[in-house]
């Protein structure tokens, strides 16, 4: 005699199998920390567009105040993956800290400059030499954003050792230039667009390192990545898909709307600013310029950028 309850259980199991997604992946939770800015926005796009979900990942995205805070969160196991500039990770590497780069993030591309040295429209400064003995604002002393200005000055006939550098948030730079409190500032979007009312672009300091290279990346603790190779592989695949999507100009209206949603930047500014480009592959040659830059000005021995890359 056929047991009705057994039949019911078999039918229920068949329904579950038919309804389940045939991805072959086990849904997993991944915690990510990023700076809520254009260059760190890929994870927001990937989440909203469903790319993470399709890869079997449930993500928890946390905004980080700055790179140091994100690095501390990753090191302390508060998050799995973080967003950082390459210089910070290079310095951590020289100290034996357990970090590995797993995917590219923001790409410097001289054809779409998202950073610039700016001076007042009435400033007599016309070249690097004119900044000798002057005051330049940077977002952080002892960071890649400051070191690249050193490199540009030294490569263009100035002497960076004569320049006074002060630390200001990007948001305060346009007013500081207008008021004459600084002679120049290394400004990033969207504040380049804000500053243009009273300031002009003097140069793209980042071009001192090359026309194209990676500025920021996604990283994790090496021990965590080694223990979770499948999660790393899924994340890397999603970031590649997202970079391709975001770099396509046909998608910029959509990405602008998502950027406004997650960062609260004025929609008018997002519409007028130069948008970030993202790396689609993790090539050591694109990492090396930042490693060498930080080694030179942060006074540690340079090394092959391959030492920073996660090896599955």
N, C-alpha and C positions, 0 to 999 in steps of 0.2 A: 504494500500500500504506500502510495506517495504521501509524504508528510506535507500538508499545505504550508506550514510555517517554514519548512526547508525550501520549498519553491519560492516563497516570498523573499527569503534571504538571498537566493540565487538571482532573482530578478532585480532586487535592490542593488546587488553588487554589480550587475551588468549595467544598470543605469548610471551608477557612479563612475564606472570605467569609461562609458561613452561620453559622459559630461566632463570628465577631467581633461585639462589641456594636455596635449601630447607633446609637451616640450622636453620631457625626460629630465627636467631640472626640479630640484627641490626648492621651493620658495625660501628665501633666507633674508634675514634683516641685516642691513648694512648701515652703519652710522658714519656720516660724512660731515666735515667742517670746512667751510669756505668763507672767503670774504664776499659779502653781498655787493659786488661791483661787477661791471660788465665782463672783465677778464676772468672772474671766478664764477660766472653764472651758468656754465655748462650743465652742472648737476641739476639746477632748477629746470632748465629746458628739458633735460632728459626725463625728469620726474613728471612734469606736466604733459609731455608728449607721449608718455606711456612706454618709453624705451626701457626703463628699469623694470617695469612690470613684465614686459615681454621677455626679459632676460631672467625672470624668476627672482627678482630682487625687490624687497620692500625696504625703501631707504628712509632714513631719518636724517634730515639736513639741518645742521646747526650753523648759525652765523658766527664767525670768529671776529674778534675785535681787531686782531692784527696777526701777522705771521708768527710772532713769538708765542702768542696765546694758542694758536692752532697747533704749533709744534709741541707745546707742553701738553695739550689735550691728547695728541696722538701718543706721545711718549708715556703718558700716564694711563693709557688704555681707556680714556673717556670717549674716544671716537676711534673708528677703524682706519679711516682714510682722511687725509687733510690736503689743503691747498697751500702752496708755499712758493717763494722765489728760490731759484736754484742756489743762489749765494748762501742763503741760510742753511740749506742742506749740505752744501760743500763744507762749510765751517763745522757743522755738526759731525760730518764724516771724519774730519781730522781729529776730532775729540773722541772718536770711537762710539758715537751714539748710533743706536740701532734703527736707522732709517734707510729706506730704499725708494727710489722713484719708480712708479708703476705705469704712469701715463702722462702724455703731454697736456699742457693747459694752454696758456696764452702765448702766442707767437709774435715776436717783433717782426713787422714787415714794413720796410721804409716807405712803401707805397700807400700805407694806411697808418700814419703816425698817431699813436694814442698818447704819447708823451712829448713834451717840448720844453725847451728853455725859452722863457718869455720875459720881455722887458717892457717898460712903459713905452707908449707910442711916442713920447717926447724925449726918451732916453738917447743920449749920445752914443751909447754902446752899439757898435756895429759888428764886432767880431770877438773871438775868444780873448785876444790880448787886451781888449778894452775892459775886461773883467778882472784883471790883475788888481789886487788890493781891494776889491769890491765885496759886497755881501750877497750871497745867494741862498735862497730858501730851498730846502729839500724836505721830503716827508719823513725821513728818518736818518739820523746821523749813524754812520757805520753800517749802512745798508746798500744794496745794489743800486737803489735809486739815487744815492749820493755818489757812489763810486763811478757810475757811468758818466756823471758830470765831470769828475776828476779826469777820467779818460779822455773825454772830449776836449777839455781845456788843454791837457798836456799834448794831445795829438794835433792841436791847432795853434801852437806857438805861445800859449799862455803858461803860467806856472801855478798849478793848483795849490801849492803850498802857501801862496800869498793871499789866497781867497779865504774870507770868513764864511763859514757855513752855519746856518741856523736851522733849527727844526720847526716846521710848521705843518699842520694838516693841509691837505690839498684844498679843502674848502676855504681856508683862510688866505690862500695865496693871491687870488685876484685883488682883494682889498689891500693887502700888503704892498703889492706892486703899485696900485693906484695911489696909495698914500705916500709912497717913496720910502717905506720902512726897509725895503730890500731893493737892491739894484737889479736882481733877476730872480727867477724862481723856476724850478723844474716841476712843471705842472702836468697833471694827467687829466684825461677826460673823465667826467663831463665838464671839468672846471676850465679846460682850455676854451671851451665855448663861452663860458661865463666871463673869462678874462678878456676876451677879444674886444669888448667895448672900450677898454682903456689900455690894452696891451697888444703887443705884436710878437709873433714867433721869431726868435733869433736863430734857433737851430734845433735839429733833432739830435740830442746828445747820444741817443742809442745807436745812431749810425756809426759811431766811433768803433763799435764792436763788429759791425757787419750789416748787410742789408736784410738779412733774415736769420733769426735764431730764436730759441725758446727762452722766454723770460720766466715763466712760472710752470709748475708741474703739480701732479697729484702724487702723493707719497703715503707710505705706511711703514709701520715697524717691520723690519726685515723678518723677524721671528713670526709676526702675525701673518705676513704674506706667504711665508714658507709653509705655515700650518693651514692656510686657506687658499691654495692655488686655484681652485675652481671659482671662488668669489672674485679673486683678482682677475682671472680671465674674463669673467662676465662683465666686470666693471670696465676693463680696458676696451672690450668690444662695444659697450654702450658709449663710452667717451669718443671712440672713433666715429661711430654713427652720428653722435651729436655734433661733433666738430664739422663733419661733412655737411650736415643740415644747416648749422649756424653760419658757416662760411658761404653758403649759397645766398646771393643777394635777393633771390626771390622769396626767401624766408625772413628777411630782416624786419618786415612790418610785424610779423608774428613774434619774433624774438624780442622786438622793442616793447611790445605789449606785456610780455612775460617779465622782461627786465624791470619795467615800471612797477609791476605787481609785487615783485619780490624785493626791490631795493628802495622803492618810494622816491626815486629820482623824478624830477619834474618831467612830464611827458614831452614838453617843448624842448628841453635840453637833450633828451634821448634822440629826438627827431633830428637835431642839428649836429650832434657830436659825431666824431669819427668812431666807428664801432670796432671792437676787438676782433682779431682773427685768432683762430685756434689751431694748434698743431694736430695733424692727423696721423703722425707716426713719431715714435720715440727714437730719434736718431742721435747717436753720440756726438756727431759733428754739430748738431744744433744745440747741444748742451754745453760744449766745451768753452765757447766765448764767455759765458757767465762764470764758469769755474775759474778760468784764468783771470778774469777781471777781479773777482773777489779775493783770489789768492794774492794778487799784486797789491791791492790797496788795503786788504785786511791782514796782510803780513803773515801768510802761511804758505807752505810749499804747494804748488799746483800738482795735479795728478790727473790721470786719464778719466774722463767723465764716465767711462764704462763702469768704474768702481761704484758709482752711485745707482746704477740701474739694477732693478730686481732681476734675478736670474732664476727662472723656474726650474 
